[in-house]
Amino acid sequence: MSVRPVERSAVHGGNIVSPLSREACRSSQGIYHVGAYLMQRTAYHYLLAGLVACAGSAVQAQVAGPDAGLERRRPPSHAVAPVAGEIRTLSDAIRMTYWNNPTLLSQRARVRASDNRLPQARAAYGLNLSAQGSYGYQRDRFQTALGWAGNQGWSSTATAILTQPLFTSGRSAGGEKIAIAEIAFARDTLRLTETQTLLDTVTAYVSVIRDRENVSIAKENLGLLGRQLTDSRARYEVRDITSADLQQIETRVELGQAQLLLAQGRLAGSEAQFVQLVGMAPSQLAPPTELDIGLGTIDQAYALSERRSPVIRAAQSREKISRASVDAVRAEFGPDINLRGTGSYGSVTPYADNLRATELRGEVVLTMPLLDGNLRLSRLREVQEANSADWRLIDQAVRDTNEAIASSWQQLATTRDSLANYERAVAAARKAYDGAVEQETAGARTTLDVLDLARDLLNVRNGYVSARADEYILRAGLLAAVGELDATQMVPDVERYDPNVHFEKVRGRGDTPLLTPLLSGLDHLGGGPRVDDRPITDPGAGVRITPPGPIPPAPRP
């Protein structure tokens, strides 16, 4: 299937977290809440909602203003326009979702918005020039021994003030660290959003295939019951069976019709979810492509998740924001050194505008805060506790990820084991039903026996179809938990969105050559150590469930 890129502008399967209220997310020290990492459908959505809530509130706090609505007027970058065509393969669905899903496009725009925070922070190292002009009338009256006297008249003044920060004790460096951490957090949130959206797309694709098969099975079952009803009516006419036998078959036919309607309703829901994610209706879908988990043991999954899990990476990035805020607030206890120049041109007196004076002044200004009613100390304690909360939530993210891996691993193993049983059960149920139909004709079986065997065949076939779909979704869920579910790996020819492209365009805007790097390096001397990942100190993070034996091999396509 072909897709056509739109002109670029300048500018629900398994799930991963628990709810995170927007009130808990503040622009510099919001509390990132990672909740239970569940296997079922709700957990991943909750984490995504929590992370995006934090990211969204941070963006609004930093960039809201007269240009806050510009995003709505810009066409989304790299969007793929819907074209006349069909979605036939999983690769088609992933490709269309990757470049056309509104959730992904929105999060990429948030990443581009966060890129501008670094030049905003580095602007603190640059020159500040302001100008002021005035023209006014003044009348003064005062009493003397000889009576009242006074002056009045018009005057004008123009003033320019130039300020160059030299050293801020780490204030500017702290702002720069916060900006870098927020950019990293936005990127990790984007990666988490991509993983969730890809997992949802895989789930929707496989669900449509599953539900279509279930509809076909329900139709086939209804056809078998219909033919049996026709035969039974003919036998009833000759009194070969009783009215009770005929009514049993009529009951099963009505039940089969109801089951078909329910299966069609589930299919409609799966197709609606598919359209919601992909943006196009599914056509005749091919079986999904092979998805190799590439993990020999569960210990490999645990080790890989520590480096790659989107939940852990997002938690680490969130903690860096609050830790950088601690450095920035701590720097407020130190002095500021600024170079300031002032130039003015105006009237000699405020009562006459005919005589002019010029004044030029240059000075080095040192400002040292002394007393502030304990404000700075209180703020420091606040951000330290906020950082402590974020650090503990890294430990929680590790626990949640370990739980998700263990659950996914064990469920995948048991589901694969069950497929062989289902295959044998389907074959046996088919033979039992066919044999019972022949035996009923010969009088060796009752009508109820045949109907029970038809019901068993229907249930076993539906169970087998669902187990195959669950096995594939569990594979994708395990890869998502580990951090290895990636669109470019599943569809190698899809163009990857690179957030560095926009970042490199804006990162140096506003810098003064030589001066900004020099002042930045000087300010970082008093701004604390470099912000690295926090170590995992939770004893519970090392307690891991290791299921006995490896995962059985993947089923045949």
Buried (B, 14 or more C-beta within 10 A) or exposed (E): BEBEEBEEBEBBBBBBBBBBBBEBBBBBBBBBBBBBBBBEBBBBBBBBBBBBBBBBBBBEEBBEEEEEEEBEEEEBBBBBEEEEBEBBBBBBBBBBBBBBBEBBBBBBBBBBBBBBBBBBBBBBBBEEEEEEEEEEEEEEEEEEEEEEEEEEBBBEBEBBBBBBBBBBBBBBBBBBBBBBBBBBBBBBBBBBBBBBBBBBBBBBBBBBBBBBBBBEBBBBBBEBBBEBBEBBEEBBEEEEBEEEBBEBBBEBBEBBBEBBEEBBEBBEEBBEBBBEBBBBEBEEBEEBEEBEBEBEEBEEBBEBBBEBBBBBBBBBBBBBBBBBBBBBBBBBBBEBBBBBBBBBBBBEBBBEBEEEEEEEEEEEEEEEEEEEEEEBEEBBEBBBBBBBBBBBBBBBBBBBBBBBBBBBBBBBBBBBEBBEEBBEBBEEBBEBBEBBBEBBEEEEBBBBBBBBBBBBBBBBBBBBBBBBBBBBBBBBBBBBBBBBBBBEEBBEEBBEBEBEEBBEEBBEEBBBEEEBBEBBEBBBEBBBEEBEEBEBEBEEBEEBEEBEEEBBEBBEE
